[in-house]
Amino acid sequence: MNELLNKRNLQIAFFITTGIIIGLFFYFDLRTFFRVENIEMVRNYFLNLGMAAPFYMILMYILFNLAAIPRVFFTIFSGYVFGLFYGFLFAWLATLAGLIVTFISIRYLFKDKFEKKFGKKEIIEKLNKQIEKRGVFIVIFFRAIYVVPSSILNYSFGFTKIKTSTYLLGSGIGFIPVVFINVYAGFEIGRNLSSENNINFNYVFITIAVLGILYFLLKQLIKKKKTFISKN
């Protein structure tokens, strides 16, 4: 009984927290700060934070993930402030931290209710069977191809029977091309604002090569498995 009350209290706290985050975001019109024309102002603020800057960015990712607020600005911003290598590393780690906190929160707080209401439906049972068989490939596919928005996936996978380690592995691999492209965009913005240099086509080639390799691997996986979601 106490466990049920505690979980219910946590569910209420979850909704209140996400509601506060969304409310503050729109009340203070924070959207104005997440625009390219304001990137220099935000950059100076983060640079003043010193070594704590990456940790603040990770915290923002976690909060925005919980509230399902788009985080693409921070990924671009990471490349602008920290450069290509560290920008990618910080953005990738922040992305994983944000999605895993959301995943665990949804799984612990709401998965039981979801299963009681929808768990016996045929489509849910088929989906869970496929996830148990090919979970990591399904996660990689949806993360890399970006068929469904990331925020929806963060919530949806929490309701399934996928293992936490499988979800984290698939997301970590699948997010590589998306994070790299956004970080590279921010990196190029910084280069072009600070100098008269033209775009470095070496990085363009790297981007195309990464996407090409991932496309080839995904095509081979799909061909081998025939389809990620199919009848037994």
Contacts in CASP RR format, 6 or more apart in sequence:
PFRMAT RR
TARGET T0000
AUTHOR 0000-0000-0000
METHOD contacts of the structure
MODEL  1
MNELLNKRNLQIAFFITTGIIIGLFFYFDLRTFFRVENIEMVRNYFLNLG
MAAPFYMILMYILFNLAAIPRVFFTIFSGYVFGLFYGFLFAWLATLAGLI
VTFISIRYLFKDKFEKKFGKKEIIEKLNKQIEKRGVFIVIFFRAIYVVPS
SILNYSFGFTKIKTSTYLLGSGIGFIPVVFINVYAGFEIGRNLSSENNIN
FNYVFITIAVLGILYFLLKQLIKKKKTFISKN
7 108 0 8 1.000
7 109 0 8 1.000
10 108 0 8 1.000
10 109 0 8 1.000
11 109 0 8 1.000
11 110 0 8 1.000
14 66 0 8 1.000
14 105 0 8 1.000
14 109 0 8 1.000
17 66 0 8 1.000
18 66 0 8 1.000
18 67 0 8 1.000
18 68 0 8 1.000
19 67 0 8 1.000
21 63 0 8 1.000
21 64 0 8 1.000
21 66 0 8 1.000
21 67 0 8 1.000
21 69 0 8 1.000
22 67 0 8 1.000
22 69 0 8 1.000
24 30 0 8 1.000
25 31 0 8 1.000
25 67 0 8 1.000
25 69 0 8 1.000
32 38 0 8 1.000
33 41 0 8 1.000
33 42 0 8 1.000
34 42 0 8 1.000
34 73 0 8 1.000
35 73 0 8 1.000
36 189 0 8 1.000
39 76 0 8 1.000
39 77 0 8 1.000
39 80 0 8 1.000
39 189 0 8 1.000
40 193 0 8 1.000
42 77 0 8 1.000
43 77 0 8 1.000
43 80 0 8 1.000
43 81 0 8 1.000
46 53 0 8 1.000
46 56 0 8 1.000
46 57 0 8 1.000
46 77 0 8 1.000
46 81 0 8 1.000
47 53 0 8 1.000
47 81 0 8 1.000
49 56 0 8 1.000
53 81 0 8 1.000
54 82 0 8 1.000
54 90 0 8 1.000
54 94 0 8 1.000
57 74 0 8 1.000
57 77 0 8 1.000
57 78 0 8 1.000
57 90 0 8 1.000
57 91 0 8 1.000
57 94 0 8 1.000
58 90 0 8 1.000
58 93 0 8 1.000
58 94 0 8 1.000
58 97 0 8 1.000
58 98 0 8 1.000
60 71 0 8 1.000
60 74 0 8 1.000
60 94 0 8 1.000
61 71 0 8 1.000
61 74 0 8 1.000
61 94 0 8 1.000
61 95 0 8 1.000
61 97 0 8 1.000
61 98 0 8 1.000
62 97 0 8 1.000
62 98 0 8 1.000
62 101 0 8 1.000
62 102 0 8 1.000
64 70 0 8 1.000
64 71 0 8 1.000
64 74 0 8 1.000
65 71 0 8 1.000
65 98 0 8 1.000
65 99 0 8 1.000
65 101 0 8 1.000
65 102 0 8 1.000
65 151 0 8 1.000
65 154 0 8 1.000
66 98 0 8 1.000
66 101 0 8 1.000
66 102 0 8 1.000
66 105 0 8 1.000
68 151 0 8 1.000
68 152 0 8 1.000
68 154 0 8 1.000
68 155 0 8 1.000
69 151 0 8 1.000
70 151 0 8 1.000
71 95 0 8 1.000
71 150 0 8 1.000
72 182 0 8 1.000
74 91 0 8 1.000
74 94 0 8 1.000
75 91 0 8 1.000
75 95 0 8 1.000
75 178 0 8 1.000
75 179 0 8 1.000
75 182 0 8 1.000
75 183 0 8 1.000
76 182 0 8 1.000
76 183 0 8 1.000
76 185 0 8 1.000
76 186 0 8 1.000
76 189 0 8 1.000
77 186 0 8 1.000
78 87 0 8 1.000
78 88 0 8 1.000
78 90 0 8 1.000
78 91 0 8 1.000
78 94 0 8 1.000
78 183 0 8 1.000
78 186 0 8 1.000
79 87 0 8 1.000
79 88 0 8 1.000
79 91 0 8 1.000
79 183 0 8 1.000
79 184 0 8 1.000
79 185 0 8 1.000
79 186 0 8 1.000
79 187 0 8 1.000
80 186 0 8 1.000
80 187 0 8 1.000
80 189 0 8 1.000
80 190 0 8 1.000
81 87 0 8 1.000
82 90 0 8 1.000
83 183 0 8 1.000
83 187 0 8 1.000
84 183 0 8 1.000
84 184 0 8 1.000
84 187 0 8 1.000
84 203 0 8 1.000
87 183 0 8 1.000
87 187 0 8 1.000
88 179 0 8 1.000
88 180 0 8 1.000
88 183 0 8 1.000
91 179 0 8 1.000
91 182 0 8 1.000
91 183 0 8 1.000
92 172 0 8 1.000
92 175 0 8 1.000
92 176 0 8 1.000
92 179 0 8 1.000
95 171 0 8 1.000
95 172 0 8 1.000
95 175 0 8 1.000
95 179 0 8 1.000
96 168 0 8 1.000
96 171 0 8 1.000
96 172 0 8 1.000
96 175 0 8 1.000
98 154 0 8 1.000
99 150 0 8 1.000
99 154 0 8 1.000
99 171 0 8 1.000
100 164 0 8 1.000
100 167 0 8 1.000
100 168 0 8 1.000
102 154 0 8 1.000
102 155 0 8 1.000
103 154 0 8 1.000
103 157 0 8 1.000
103 158 0 8 1.000
103 164 0 8 1.000
103 167 0 8 1.000
104 164 0 8 1.000
106 154 0 8 1.000
106 155 0 8 1.000
106 158 0 8 1.000
106 159 0 8 1.000
107 158 0 8 1.000
107 159 0 8 1.000
107 164 0 8 1.000
110 159 0 8 1.000
111 158 0 8 1.000
111 159 0 8 1.000
114 159 0 8 1.000
115 159 0 8 1.000
118 124 0 8 1.000
119 125 0 8 1.000
126 229 0 8 1.000
126 231 0 8 1.000
127 160 0 8 1.000
127 229 0 8 1.000
128 160 0 8 1.000
128 161 0 8 1.000
129 232 0 8 1.000
130 138 0 8 1.000
130 228 0 8 1.000
130 229 0 8 1.000
130 230 0 8 1.000
131 138 0 8 1.000
131 160 0 8 1.000
131 161 0 8 1.000
131 162 0 8 1.000
132 161 0 8 1.000
132 162 0 8 1.000
134 225 0 8 1.000
134 228 0 8 1.000
135 162 0 8 1.000
135 166 0 8 1.000
135 170 0 8 1.000
136 166 0 8 1.000
136 169 0 8 1.000
136 170 0 8 1.000
136 173 0 8 1.000
137 221 0 8 1.000
137 225 0 8 1.000
137 228 0 8 1.000
138 228 0 8 1.000
138 229 0 8 1.000
139 157 0 8 1.000
139 162 0 8 1.000
139 166 0 8 1.000
139 167 0 8 1.000
139 169 0 8 1.000
139 170 0 8 1.000
139 171 0 8 1.000
139 174 0 8 1.000
140 170 0 8 1.000
140 173 0 8 1.000
140 174 0 8 1.000
140 218 0 8 1.000
140 221 0 8 1.000
141 147 0 8 1.000
141 218 0 8 1.000
141 221 0 8 1.000
141 222 0 8 1.000
141 228 0 8 1.000
142 148 0 8 1.000
142 153 0 8 1.000
143 150 0 8 1.000
143 153 0 8 1.000
143 170 0 8 1.000
143 171 0 8 1.000
143 172 0 8 1.000
143 173 0 8 1.000
143 174 0 8 1.000
143 175 0 8 1.000
143 178 0 8 1.000
144 173 0 8 1.000
144 174 0 8 1.000
144 175 0 8 1.000
144 176 0 8 1.000
144 177 0 8 1.000
144 178 0 8 1.000
144 214 0 8 1.000
144 218 0 8 1.000
145 218 0 8 1.000
146 178 0 8 1.000
148 156 0 8 1.000
157 167 0 8 1.000
158 167 0 8 1.000
174 214 0 8 1.000
176 210 0 8 1.000
176 214 0 8 1.000
177 210 0 8 1.000
177 211 0 8 1.000
177 214 0 8 1.000
180 207 0 8 1.000
180 210 0 8 1.000
181 207 0 8 1.000
181 211 0 8 1.000
184 203 0 8 1.000
184 207 0 8 1.000
187 203 0 8 1.000
188 199 0 8 1.000
188 200 0 8 1.000
188 203 0 8 1.000
191 197 0 8 1.000
191 199 0 8 1.000
191 200 0 8 1.000
192 199 0 8 1.000
222 228 0 8 1.000
END
